[in-house]
Every structure is written in structure tokens, then in C-alpha cells.
């Protein structure tokens, strides 16, 4: 079936090429062909889906080297965080309380989430915002897309559009914590009206706010395009190489109060009893992406899109281990000077070597009251996991390049969907979306965590939109989503798939000076995989099935023009997020805690951007984010409470137009956390049972860790446009 669909899509495109030669292209419907890359997974104001859009023009003033999650921080219901504290290196995003493993990310319609962990590692694509044309964040289930199902949101990224005019661009920025960013962009423009080549090279370095949380990041983007009235073909190559000193351990409350930038990563005690820090406690990972897109306008009513992709990733996490057990590495105990030795100091590397490849495709038909989209994808992930000891004080019987574990895994993901938009009347519009998805896991070994498993999911969605008048519309939708466990869920003993029933009711108002979006949502889960608050041995958050749970919320965002010079963009998200009849073993006894708060789900998230444009070339913005208190666990323990915080940034942009070889000079400034707040945006929480102080009397011990974010800091940059 899946191979038939792929071949059918290819034949369909070939047949269309022949048809187009016989058509009068001057009468063909004109569309922006670049948008076809994402049209199968995106929505518009006519859809009963809750979403926000950001264009490259809106991203540009703040784009000074920080990752995409940080640039999205001021969108509704979004909370972003940074391990290194300053938005460079490892960063994360949560939407409606759902963590990054539950946010479906696609780049030009191609899945980006890691197939095993479901995470999105933006550190592998540094400065990617500089190659982003626009993006759409759909909250809730959204529409059918490629990759793992969306349980909090979908983020659809469109990379640089084809440029008709040639250009060159040199950008550089610097700032706090020895942060430097430089990039070079170019485009040939359309050569012979059909062919364009464009690209980008970037380098970012930063010491980070947290001690030794340094980043050395290189990336590139290269695109070749062929375009005519009916055809767009794009070959895109992009990737990155990151070397990042780890900062995922966090710190306890006492250290937070006394030394908030302290980083325990790499800490050990030398033979003289002195505390040292290993200088290579770091990630070293490369990832390269290859995409080939072919979009065709068949007739004024038919469009097709076919994409092939391949991703290669390879790298390791290097770590100093003090007094580690021989048994872990298959070492044989030694007798040294008459003493039995079965532990050693050592340095190890834990490797990932993976490939991800496949195809996605769609066909769009639009005529009169009907719009139909048929699409899908078939993707394969193959990953090797292995560990090496590169130095040991006592190496026992080991040999060079021995692997103390050597595992592999494979995942297949096939989906097919059909979407229908139908204008029932001039005011009523119906929407239907059906998706079938098949997921297969095959793996060996404890390090991969996964055993052979197969899932078949059916994900229906439906909705209705009603236009009250030219300024107002209402929408209602209901969607079902199913999602497979990830690798860590298997390791953690929670391998059940989860199911979500998502209800969305919204109102949109548009006028020349005011745009308003509001929506109510109710998300009811079965076997939701929520964050437990704990981390595994490489800093990844652990999840567990919690039975029944729900998220109920109200979201409002607006864009208000106050004359010609002032603009206000407030948003607020109010929510209640509960585990129903949550059961937990405390003090050795299984207890029903009733309804508890879902971890990392604040009840209020508020954002605002106030912009002042005294004249066309100058823009100044004050951006504010408030995140209410949230629990880092699911048992409502006061020890797991993360305090509320407010962050305010100041952003300025000044454009100097010239009449020379340099067309313009753009100067950007960003002062993050301008009021110097000492806040924490993320952390972890753990419990364990202990009876050593009083045998027979089990006591549950709690602990927490925190990731402090940077106090006041700045970035300043300049861009030369040619």
C-alpha cells in the first residue's frame, strides 16, 4: 500500500508535467509556489484551528543568535527555557503545559522531531531562524501532519522562499557572556527567470550564563530552486555541528541562593583531594539534512507536492566518571598491590549514529465550494547506540575501541490523510480530516529501551466555521489524536500509547486597527504521558502514563494599533490542568491523592509586546512575559513548586537606507531581562523511599533541582544588505 502511494504520487507529477506543456499557463491560477511546501499541514483563518503565525520580518529584530524556542517565547501559552540560561545551546519549549516531545515540528513538511525520543534539539540547527521564511504554531491537536502526533502543538516551519532579486547579507552580533554570532547569506536571484541558488553560513559561540555552559555552533543552509508558472523544484541541504558543554544537572535550592551560576557537570576530586572540573564534559554532534521538493500546479484546480528527505546524525556525549563499577563496562576485577580493584575513574563516550529518510506527498484540489487535500508520508529511522571508554585509570582486560554496549533500533512511520473544506453556504464552512498512521519499533538491548512493537492509529478531526460578518467568525472543532511511547518511556516502564480528545471553540475579530483571537479548549487524555519531574542519566525528562487527565483553558491574544506609531500585542492563557484520581506511593503506602496538578503546567501565562515607531526607520519594543507558579511533579508537593516569574526584554531596530553598493544597514539591540529578575523557568523533582534512619519505617524523601536563567544581559548586532 505505502509503496503504491509513493509511486502513484510520482506518476501523477510526471503526468502533470506533460499536461502543463499543452496548457495556456497565462490562464492558470497564480499561487505562491513556495507555500505549497507547507500547505498540506498549515491552516488559515477559514479553518477551525487555533494558531499563530510569525514571519521573517517579525522574527528579524530579535534574531541575534538565540534559538527558535526563545524567539517564540512571547506567543500565547508558550513557555521557553534554556539550560545555559541565555537562549543559546540547549533550549526547550512547552505549549499548554505540554513539553517539546509532544510538540510536532516539521520543516517544509518534513518531520524534525527525533524518532526515538520525540524531542526537538534546536542546538543541532543553530541560527536556523536566519533561514526561516515564516512559521505557524498550531495549539492543540491541529490538523493532520507528518511525524509523531501533536499533543500540545504543531510547529510548521517554511524555509527561505525563492528570491527573484539577487542579494547579499553580512550579519554580526555580540553580547553578554562572550556571545558572538556571524553569518553570511546570499542569493543569485532568478537566473534566466527560472533558477536561483541561495545559502547561508553561520557561526555562534557563547560562554553561557551558567558556569562552563559554553557553545560552539556552526551551521549552513544551501538551496537550489527551479521555478516557472506551474513548477517549483527545490533541493535543500542544511545542517549544523554543535559542541556544547553540558549544563543539564541543575542545582539545588541552597546553591541557587548562594551561587546560582554553579554547574556541577564534570566535577570530580583528584588524587590530592582537590575539586576539579573535566574540561570536555560535552556534546559533540553533527546533523545534516537533505530535502528535495517538487511542487506542481496541474490545472487551476489541482496542485501536487512530492518531497524526498534524508538526515544523517552522528556524535557523542563525553563524560568523566569517578569511581565507576567495573561491571558496567565488562571489566574483570584486578589485584593491585594486594588490593582488589573493581572500580575506576574513567572517561567515556556515549554515541549516536543514526539515519532518517523517507517521503511525504500531497495533492490539493480546489474548486468553488470544495477544497480537498490528500497526503501522507513514509519515513524510516535507523539508529545505532554504543558506548566507548577512551581512558581509564584501571583498564583491566579492555582493548582499544571496545564497546561496553552496542545496540541498534529501527522505526517505521507511515501515515495517510485526507482533508476536506466545504463551503456549505456563504457563512458556514465545514472541515473534516481523517488520518491513518502505522508505527513500528524494532530494537535490541537495554540501552535502546525499546522492544518490538507496532501501533495502528486512526485520528479523525472535524469542525465548523461560521462567518458572522466581514469582521467576525466563530469556529468549533473536535479532534482525536493517538501517540506512541518514546524510547525513554519504554526504559521507564510506561510503554502505553496515549489518546487525546481535543475540543476547541473560538472567536476571531478582524478590523483595520484591531485583531482579536480567543478560544476555549478542553483536552481530555487517556494514559497521558506526563513529565514525572525526574531526569534520566543523560538529563532527559522522564514521563509516565497517568490514566485519566485533562487540560481546560482560555486563550486570548490581540494586535491593537494605537494610531500610526504605537502597537500593542497582549496575550493571556488561563488553564486548569489535572490528573484525575492520581495514585502515588508515599511513605511505603499507595495513596489516592485525588485530582492533582499536572507537572509543568502553570495556570496563567501572560505575554505582551508594546511597540513604538517614532518614524519609519526606528522601532522600539518592550516585551513582557509572566508565567504563574507551577509544580514540577504530579503530587502537589510544596517541595516541587516552581515560583512564578516575570521577564521583560527591550528590543530596538534602526534601519539606515543608503544609495550605494550597500543598500541598507540594520542595527539591532536586545536587552534581555531588563529589570534584572532572578528567575527560574525550569527544574526537576524526584522522590525515593528511605528506611535507613528507622528500619521498617519507610519515609519518602523529596528533592528538586533548578535551572536559573540569566539576569540582565544584552545582544547588539548589525546587518549589511547588498
PEKA-V584399 format. One record per pair of residues at least 24 apart in sequence whose ideal C-beta (glycine too) atoms are under 7 Angstrom apart, sorted by the first residue. I is the first residue (numbers start at 1). J is the second residue. D is the distance in Angstrom with one decimal. If there is no record, write none. Layout:
# PEKA-V584399
I & J & D
I & J & D
This chain:
# PEKA-V584399
2 & 378 & 4.7
2 & 414 & 5.0
5 & 376 & 6.3
5 & 416 & 6.6
6 & 359 & 5.6
6 & 378 & 6.6
9 & 306 & 5.1
9 & 361 & 4.1
10 & 306 & 6.6
12 & 304 & 5.7
12 & 363 & 6.7
13 & 294 & 6.0
13 & 296 & 5.4
13 & 304 & 5.5
13 & 306 & 5.6
16 & 296 & 4.9
16 & 298 & 4.2
16 & 304 & 6.5
17 & 296 & 7.0
19 & 298 & 6.4
20 & 230 & 5.0
25 & 229 & 4.2
25 & 230 & 5.9
28 & 229 & 6.0
28 & 230 & 6.0
28 & 297 & 6.0
28 & 300 & 5.8
29 & 300 & 3.9
31 & 297 & 6.6
33 & 227 & 6.3
33 & 232 & 3.8
33 & 295 & 5.5
34 & 133 & 6.9
34 & 158 & 6.9
34 & 161 & 4.2
34 & 162 & 6.1
34 & 232 & 6.7
36 & 232 & 6.8
36 & 295 & 4.1
36 & 303 & 5.9
36 & 305 & 5.2
37 & 108 & 4.6
37 & 109 & 5.8
37 & 158 & 6.1
37 & 293 & 5.7
37 & 295 & 6.6
37 & 305 & 6.7
38 & 108 & 6.5
38 & 109 & 5.5
38 & 156 & 5.3
38 & 158 & 5.0
39 & 364 & 6.4
40 & 109 & 6.3
40 & 305 & 6.6
40 & 362 & 3.7
40 & 373 & 5.4
40 & 375 & 4.5
41 & 106 & 6.0
41 & 109 & 5.7
41 & 143 & 6.4
41 & 145 & 4.2
41 & 146 & 6.9
41 & 156 & 5.3
42 & 136 & 5.3
42 & 156 & 5.5
43 & 138 & 6.6
43 & 143 & 5.8
45 & 508 & 6.3
46 & 429 & 6.0
46 & 465 & 6.1
47 & 431 & 6.2
47 & 465 & 7.0
48 & 431 & 5.4
48 & 463 & 3.0
48 & 464 & 6.2
48 & 465 & 5.2
48 & 475 & 3.7
48 & 476 & 6.1
48 & 477 & 3.9
48 & 504 & 6.9
49 & 138 & 5.7
49 & 142 & 5.7
49 & 143 & 6.2
49 & 477 & 6.5
50 & 138 & 6.9
50 & 139 & 4.7
50 & 140 & 5.7
50 & 504 & 5.6
50 & 506 & 5.9
50 & 519 & 4.8
50 & 555 & 6.9
51 & 136 & 5.6
51 & 137 & 6.4
51 & 138 & 4.5
51 & 139 & 6.8
52 & 76 & 6.4
52 & 137 & 4.9
53 & 134 & 6.4
53 & 136 & 5.2
54 & 134 & 6.4
54 & 135 & 5.3
55 & 134 & 4.5
56 & 132 & 6.1
56 & 133 & 5.6
56 & 134 & 6.2
59 & 129 & 5.4
59 & 132 & 6.6
61 & 619 & 6.7
61 & 651 & 5.4
61 & 653 & 4.3
61 & 668 & 5.8
62 & 651 & 5.6
62 & 670 & 6.0
63 & 129 & 4.8
63 & 130 & 6.3
64 & 173 & 4.4
64 & 181 & 6.4
64 & 668 & 6.0
64 & 670 & 5.6
64 & 715 & 4.1
64 & 717 & 4.8
65 & 127 & 6.4
65 & 173 & 5.9
65 & 179 & 6.5
65 & 181 & 3.5
65 & 204 & 5.0
65 & 715 & 6.7
67 & 91 & 4.2
67 & 122 & 4.4
68 & 122 & 5.6
68 & 128 & 6.3
68 & 129 & 5.6
69 & 93 & 3.9
69 & 122 & 6.2
71 & 129 & 5.8
72 & 137 & 6.7
73 & 625 & 6.0
74 & 607 & 4.4
74 & 609 & 6.0
74 & 623 & 5.3
74 & 625 & 6.0
75 & 137 & 5.9
76 & 555 & 5.1
76 & 557 & 4.7
76 & 571 & 4.1
76 & 573 & 5.4
76 & 607 & 6.9
77 & 139 & 6.0
77 & 555 & 5.7
77 & 573 & 3.9
77 & 605 & 5.7
79 & 605 & 6.3
79 & 627 & 5.6
79 & 681 & 6.8
81 & 681 & 4.2
81 & 682 & 4.0
81 & 707 & 6.4
82 & 709 & 6.5
83 & 213 & 6.8
83 & 247 & 4.7
83 & 248 & 5.5
83 & 707 & 6.2
84 & 208 & 3.4
84 & 209 & 6.2
84 & 210 & 5.3
84 & 213 & 3.7
84 & 215 & 6.7
84 & 247 & 5.3
85 & 208 & 6.3
85 & 209 & 3.3
85 & 210 & 5.0
85 & 213 & 6.9
85 & 708 & 6.2
85 & 709 & 5.0
85 & 710 & 4.4
86 & 177 & 5.7
86 & 206 & 6.6
86 & 208 & 5.9
86 & 209 & 4.6
86 & 710 & 4.6
86 & 713 & 6.2
88 & 179 & 6.5
88 & 204 & 6.3
88 & 206 & 4.6
88 & 208 & 7.0
88 & 215 & 5.3
89 & 123 & 5.8
89 & 208 & 6.1
89 & 213 & 6.3
89 & 215 & 4.3
89 & 244 & 5.1
90 & 123 & 5.3
90 & 244 & 6.5
90 & 248 & 7.0
91 & 122 & 5.6
94 & 600 & 6.1
95 & 139 & 6.0
95 & 152 & 4.5
95 & 153 & 3.8
96 & 139 & 6.1
96 & 152 & 5.2
96 & 153 & 6.9
96 & 551 & 6.1
96 & 553 & 6.7
96 & 575 & 6.8
97 & 551 & 6.4
97 & 577 & 5.2
97 & 598 & 6.1
97 & 600 & 6.0
97 & 601 & 3.1
98 & 151 & 5.6
98 & 152 & 2.4
98 & 153 & 6.9
99 & 531 & 5.8
99 & 541 & 6.5
99 & 600 & 6.7
101 & 486 & 6.2
102 & 151 & 3.9
102 & 152 & 4.5
103 & 150 & 6.9
103 & 152 & 5.3
103 & 153 & 4.8
103 & 155 & 6.0
104 & 145 & 5.7
104 & 147 & 5.4
104 & 148 & 6.1
104 & 149 & 6.7
104 & 150 & 3.9
104 & 154 & 4.4
105 & 155 & 4.7
106 & 145 & 5.9
106 & 146 & 5.9
106 & 147 & 6.2
106 & 156 & 5.3
106 & 157 & 6.9
107 & 157 & 4.9
107 & 159 & 6.7
108 & 158 & 6.3
108 & 159 & 5.8
108 & 291 & 6.0
108 & 293 & 6.4
109 & 146 & 6.2
109 & 307 & 6.1
109 & 360 & 5.4
110 & 146 & 7.0
110 & 291 & 5.9
110 & 307 & 6.3
110 & 309 & 4.7
110 & 360 & 6.3
111 & 146 & 5.0
111 & 147 & 3.0
111 & 379 & 6.3
113 & 147 & 5.5
113 & 148 & 5.5
115 & 356 & 6.2
115 & 381 & 3.5
115 & 411 & 4.8
116 & 383 & 6.3
116 & 409 & 6.4
116 & 411 & 6.8
116 & 486 & 6.3
116 & 487 & 4.1
117 & 486 & 5.4
117 & 487 & 5.7
117 & 488 & 6.4
117 & 540 & 6.6
118 & 148 & 5.3
118 & 486 & 4.5
123 & 242 & 4.8
123 & 244 & 5.9
124 & 240 & 5.2
124 & 242 & 6.0
124 & 285 & 6.3
124 & 287 & 4.3
125 & 219 & 6.4
125 & 240 & 5.2
126 & 202 & 6.4
126 & 204 & 5.1
126 & 217 & 3.6
126 & 219 & 4.7
126 & 240 & 5.3
126 & 242 & 6.7
127 & 181 & 6.8
127 & 183 & 5.9
127 & 202 & 3.8
127 & 204 & 6.0
127 & 219 & 5.4
130 & 183 & 5.7
130 & 185 & 6.9
130 & 200 & 5.9
130 & 202 & 6.4
131 & 159 & 5.3
131 & 160 & 5.3
131 & 200 & 5.4
131 & 221 & 4.2
131 & 238 & 6.8
132 & 157 & 5.8
132 & 159 & 6.3
133 & 158 & 4.6
133 & 159 & 6.1
133 & 160 & 5.4
133 & 161 & 4.8
134 & 158 & 5.4
140 & 502 & 4.9
140 & 504 & 5.6
140 & 521 & 5.9
140 & 523 & 6.8
141 & 461 & 6.7
141 & 479 & 3.9
141 & 481 & 4.6
141 & 500 & 6.4
141 & 502 & 4.4
143 & 419 & 6.6
143 & 433 & 5.7
143 & 461 & 6.7
144 & 417 & 3.8
144 & 419 & 6.8
144 & 433 & 5.3
144 & 435 & 4.0
144 & 459 & 6.6
144 & 461 & 7.0
146 & 360 & 5.0
146 & 377 & 4.4
146 & 415 & 6.6
148 & 483 & 6.2
149 & 459 & 6.7
149 & 481 & 4.6
149 & 482 & 6.2
149 & 483 & 4.2
150 & 481 & 6.5
151 & 481 & 6.3
151 & 483 & 5.7
151 & 500 & 5.6
159 & 236 & 6.5
160 & 198 & 6.2
160 & 223 & 6.4
162 & 196 & 5.2
162 & 225 & 4.6
162 & 227 & 5.4
163 & 187 & 4.4
163 & 189 & 5.9
163 & 196 & 6.2
163 & 198 & 6.4
164 & 189 & 6.0
164 & 190 & 5.1
165 & 189 & 4.8
167 & 721 & 6.8
167 & 722 & 6.3
168 & 722 & 3.7
169 & 719 & 6.2
169 & 720 & 6.9
169 & 721 & 5.5
169 & 722 & 6.9
170 & 720 & 4.7
171 & 717 & 6.4
171 & 719 & 4.2
172 & 717 & 6.3
172 & 718 & 6.2
173 & 715 & 5.6
173 & 716 & 6.3
173 & 717 & 2.9
174 & 716 & 6.3
175 & 713 & 6.6
175 & 714 & 5.1
175 & 715 & 3.7
175 & 716 & 6.2
176 & 713 & 3.6
176 & 714 & 5.6
177 & 206 & 5.6
177 & 207 & 4.6
177 & 208 & 5.8
177 & 209 & 5.7
177 & 713 & 6.8
178 & 206 & 6.5
178 & 207 & 4.6
179 & 206 & 4.1
179 & 715 & 6.6
180 & 205 & 5.2
194 & 226 & 5.8
194 & 227 & 6.1
194 & 228 & 5.8
195 & 225 & 7.0
195 & 226 & 5.6
196 & 225 & 4.6
197 & 224 & 5.2
198 & 223 & 5.0
199 & 223 & 6.6
208 & 247 & 6.7
209 & 261 & 6.3
209 & 710 & 3.8
210 & 247 & 4.7
210 & 261 & 5.4
210 & 263 & 5.0
211 & 261 & 5.2
211 & 262 & 6.0
211 & 263 & 4.1
212 & 245 & 5.0
212 & 263 & 5.4
212 & 277 & 6.6
213 & 245 & 5.7
213 & 247 & 3.8
213 & 263 & 6.0
214 & 245 & 4.7
215 & 242 & 6.9
215 & 244 & 5.0
216 & 243 & 4.4
217 & 242 & 5.1
230 & 296 & 6.4
230 & 297 & 4.1
231 & 296 & 5.7
232 & 295 & 4.4
233 & 293 & 6.9
233 & 294 & 5.2
234 & 293 & 4.4
235 & 292 & 5.4
236 & 291 & 4.4
237 & 290 & 5.5
238 & 289 & 5.2
239 & 287 & 5.4
239 & 288 & 3.7
239 & 289 & 5.6
240 & 287 & 6.1
241 & 286 & 4.6
242 & 283 & 6.3
242 & 285 & 5.6
243 & 282 & 5.8
243 & 283 & 6.9
243 & 284 & 5.2
244 & 282 & 5.9
244 & 283 & 4.7
245 & 281 & 6.2
245 & 282 & 4.7
246 & 281 & 5.3
246 & 282 & 6.2
246 & 283 & 6.8
248 & 539 & 3.1
250 & 683 & 6.1
250 & 684 & 6.1
250 & 705 & 3.3
250 & 706 & 5.5
250 & 707 & 5.3
251 & 705 & 6.3
251 & 706 & 5.9
252 & 705 & 6.2
253 & 704 & 6.7
253 & 706 & 7.0
256 & 706 & 5.1
256 & 708 & 6.2
260 & 678 & 6.8
260 & 708 & 4.4
266 & 320 & 5.9
268 & 320 & 5.6
268 & 322 & 4.5
269 & 322 & 7.0
278 & 320 & 3.7
280 & 318 & 5.1
281 & 318 & 6.7
281 & 319 & 6.0
281 & 320 & 6.2
282 & 318 & 5.8
283 & 315 & 6.7
283 & 317 & 5.4
284 & 315 & 5.2
284 & 316 & 5.8
284 & 318 & 6.9
285 & 313 & 6.8
285 & 315 & 2.9
286 & 313 & 6.9
286 & 314 & 5.8
286 & 315 & 5.7
287 & 311 & 6.6
287 & 313 & 4.2
288 & 312 & 5.1
301 & 365 & 5.8
301 & 366 & 5.8
301 & 367 & 4.7
302 & 365 & 5.6
303 & 364 & 4.4
304 & 363 & 4.8
305 & 361 & 6.5
305 & 362 & 4.9
306 & 361 & 4.8
307 & 359 & 6.4
307 & 360 & 4.9
307 & 361 & 6.9
308 & 359 & 5.3
309 & 357 & 6.4
309 & 358 & 6.3
310 & 357 & 4.3
311 & 355 & 7.0
311 & 356 & 4.2
312 & 355 & 5.7
313 & 352 & 6.6
313 & 354 & 5.0
314 & 353 & 4.8
315 & 352 & 6.3
316 & 349 & 4.1
316 & 350 & 6.1
316 & 351 & 4.6
317 & 349 & 7.0
317 & 350 & 4.9
317 & 538 & 6.4
318 & 347 & 6.7
318 & 349 & 5.1
319 & 348 & 5.7
320 & 347 & 5.4
321 & 345 & 7.0
321 & 346 & 5.3
321 & 348 & 6.1
326 & 396 & 6.2
328 & 404 & 6.9
329 & 389 & 5.8
329 & 398 & 7.0
329 & 404 & 4.3
330 & 404 & 5.7
331 & 396 & 3.6
331 & 397 & 6.6
331 & 398 & 6.2
332 & 396 & 5.1
332 & 397 & 4.9
334 & 394 & 6.0
334 & 396 & 5.8
341 & 394 & 5.4
344 & 392 & 5.1
344 & 393 & 4.9
344 & 394 & 4.2
345 & 393 & 4.6
346 & 389 & 5.4
346 & 391 & 6.3
346 & 392 & 4.0
346 & 393 & 6.9
347 & 390 & 5.3
347 & 391 & 4.4
348 & 387 & 6.0
348 & 388 & 6.6
348 & 389 & 5.2
348 & 390 & 6.9
349 & 387 & 6.9
349 & 388 & 5.0
349 & 390 & 5.9
350 & 387 & 5.0
351 & 385 & 7.0
351 & 386 & 5.0
351 & 387 & 6.8
351 & 388 & 6.9
352 & 383 & 6.4
352 & 385 & 6.3
353 & 384 & 4.3
354 & 381 & 6.7
354 & 382 & 6.5
354 & 383 & 3.7
354 & 384 & 6.9
355 & 382 & 5.0
356 & 381 & 4.9
369 & 422 & 5.9
369 & 423 & 3.9
370 & 422 & 5.9
371 & 421 & 4.0
372 & 420 & 5.6
373 & 419 & 4.2
374 & 418 & 5.2
375 & 417 & 5.7
376 & 415 & 5.1
376 & 416 & 3.7
376 & 417 & 6.0
377 & 415 & 5.8
378 & 414 & 4.7
379 & 413 & 4.7
380 & 412 & 5.4
381 & 410 & 6.8
381 & 411 & 4.3
382 & 410 & 5.2
383 & 408 & 6.7
383 & 409 & 5.1
384 & 408 & 5.0
385 & 447 & 5.0
385 & 448 & 5.6
405 & 445 & 6.4
405 & 447 & 4.8
407 & 443 & 7.0
407 & 444 & 5.6
407 & 445 & 3.1
407 & 447 & 4.8
407 & 448 & 4.6
408 & 443 & 6.9
408 & 444 & 6.4
409 & 442 & 6.8
409 & 443 & 3.6
409 & 448 & 4.6
409 & 450 & 5.7
410 & 442 & 4.5
411 & 440 & 6.8
411 & 441 & 5.5
412 & 440 & 4.4
413 & 439 & 5.4
414 & 438 & 4.7
427 & 466 & 5.9
427 & 467 & 4.6
428 & 464 & 6.8
428 & 466 & 5.7
429 & 464 & 7.0
429 & 465 & 4.3
430 & 464 & 5.7
431 & 462 & 6.5
431 & 463 & 4.4
431 & 464 & 6.9
432 & 462 & 5.1
433 & 461 & 3.9
434 & 460 & 5.4
435 & 459 & 4.3
439 & 484 & 4.9
448 & 487 & 6.5
449 & 487 & 4.8
449 & 488 & 6.6
449 & 490 & 4.2
449 & 491 & 3.5
450 & 487 & 5.6
450 & 490 & 4.9
451 & 490 & 7.0
455 & 484 & 4.9
455 & 497 & 5.7
457 & 482 & 3.8
471 & 509 & 5.9
471 & 510 & 5.8
471 & 511 & 5.5
472 & 507 & 7.0
472 & 509 & 5.3
473 & 508 & 5.2
474 & 506 & 7.0
474 & 507 & 5.4
475 & 506 & 4.9
476 & 504 & 7.0
476 & 505 & 5.1
477 & 504 & 4.7
478 & 503 & 5.6
485 & 529 & 6.7
488 & 536 & 6.1
488 & 540 & 5.7
488 & 542 & 6.0
488 & 543 & 6.9
489 & 529 & 6.0
489 & 543 & 5.7
492 & 542 & 5.0
492 & 543 & 6.9
492 & 544 & 6.4
494 & 529 & 6.4
494 & 543 & 6.4
494 & 544 & 4.6
494 & 545 & 4.7
496 & 527 & 4.7
496 & 545 & 4.8
497 & 527 & 7.0
498 & 525 & 6.3
498 & 526 & 6.8
498 & 527 & 4.7
498 & 528 & 5.2
498 & 529 & 5.3
499 & 525 & 6.9
499 & 526 & 4.3
499 & 527 & 6.7
500 & 525 & 5.4
513 & 560 & 6.9
513 & 561 & 4.5
514 & 558 & 6.8
514 & 560 & 5.3
515 & 558 & 6.5
515 & 559 & 4.4
516 & 558 & 4.7
517 & 557 & 5.2
518 & 555 & 6.9
518 & 556 & 4.5
519 & 555 & 5.3
520 & 554 & 5.5
521 & 553 & 5.4
522 & 550 & 6.8
522 & 552 & 5.2
523 & 550 & 6.3
523 & 551 & 4.3
524 & 550 & 4.9
525 & 549 & 4.7
525 & 550 & 6.6
530 & 598 & 5.4
530 & 599 & 5.8
530 & 634 & 6.3
531 & 599 & 4.7
531 & 600 & 5.6
532 & 633 & 6.8
532 & 634 & 6.9
533 & 599 & 5.5
533 & 632 & 4.5
533 & 633 & 4.0
533 & 640 & 6.2
533 & 684 & 5.5
533 & 685 & 3.4
533 & 686 & 6.5
534 & 684 & 6.3
534 & 686 & 4.7
535 & 684 & 5.2
546 & 579 & 5.0
546 & 582 & 6.5
546 & 634 & 6.7
547 & 580 & 6.9
548 & 580 & 4.1
549 & 578 & 6.3
549 & 579 & 4.8
549 & 580 & 5.9
549 & 598 & 6.2
550 & 578 & 5.9
551 & 575 & 6.1
551 & 577 & 4.7
552 & 576 & 4.8
565 & 612 & 6.2
565 & 613 & 5.2
565 & 614 & 6.2
566 & 612 & 5.9
567 & 611 & 4.4
568 & 610 & 5.7
569 & 608 & 6.6
569 & 609 & 4.3
570 & 608 & 4.4
571 & 607 & 4.9
572 & 606 & 4.9
573 & 605 & 4.4
574 & 603 & 6.7
574 & 604 & 5.7
575 & 601 & 6.9
575 & 603 & 5.8
576 & 603 & 6.6
577 & 601 & 3.7
579 & 634 & 5.6
582 & 634 & 6.0
584 & 635 & 5.2
586 & 700 & 4.8
587 & 698 & 5.8
587 & 699 & 5.9
587 & 700 & 5.2
588 & 689 & 6.2
588 & 698 & 3.3
593 & 635 & 6.1
596 & 634 & 5.5
596 & 635 & 6.1
596 & 636 & 5.0
597 & 631 & 5.0
597 & 636 & 5.8
598 & 634 & 6.5
599 & 631 & 5.7
599 & 632 & 5.8
599 & 633 & 5.5
599 & 634 & 5.2
600 & 630 & 5.7
600 & 632 & 6.5
601 & 630 & 6.1
602 & 627 & 5.3
602 & 628 & 4.1
602 & 629 & 6.6
602 & 630 & 4.2
603 & 628 & 5.2
604 & 628 & 3.9
617 & 654 & 6.1
617 & 655 & 4.6
618 & 654 & 5.2
619 & 653 & 4.8
620 & 652 & 4.9
621 & 651 & 4.4
622 & 648 & 6.7
622 & 650 & 5.8
623 & 648 & 6.8
623 & 649 & 4.5
623 & 651 & 6.4
624 & 648 & 4.8
632 & 683 & 5.2
632 & 684 & 6.2
632 & 685 & 3.9
632 & 704 & 6.5
633 & 685 & 4.1
637 & 702 & 5.9
639 & 702 & 4.5
639 & 704 & 5.8
640 & 685 & 4.0
640 & 704 & 6.0
642 & 680 & 6.3
642 & 683 & 5.7
645 & 677 & 6.4
645 & 679 & 3.5
645 & 680 & 7.0
645 & 681 & 6.9
646 & 677 & 6.2
647 & 673 & 5.6
647 & 677 & 6.3
647 & 679 & 6.4
648 & 673 & 7.0
648 & 674 & 5.3
648 & 675 & 5.4
649 & 673 & 6.9
649 & 674 & 6.3
650 & 674 & 4.9
661 & 722 & 6.6
662 & 720 & 5.5
662 & 722 & 6.1
663 & 721 & 4.9
663 & 722 & 6.2
664 & 721 & 4.6
665 & 718 & 6.4
665 & 720 & 5.8
666 & 718 & 7.0
666 & 719 & 4.3
666 & 721 & 6.9
667 & 718 & 5.2
668 & 717 & 4.7
669 & 716 & 5.1
670 & 714 & 6.6
670 & 715 & 4.6
671 & 712 & 6.8
671 & 714 & 4.9
672 & 710 & 6.6
672 & 713 & 5.1
673 & 710 & 6.3
673 & 711 & 6.0
673 & 712 & 5.2
673 & 713 & 6.7
674 & 712 & 6.2
676 & 711 & 5.1
676 & 712 & 4.3
678 & 711 & 6.2
679 & 709 & 5.7
680 & 706 & 4.7
680 & 707 & 6.3
680 & 708 & 5.3
680 & 709 & 6.7
681 & 707 & 6.8
681 & 709 & 5.3
682 & 707 & 4.4
683 & 707 & 5.9
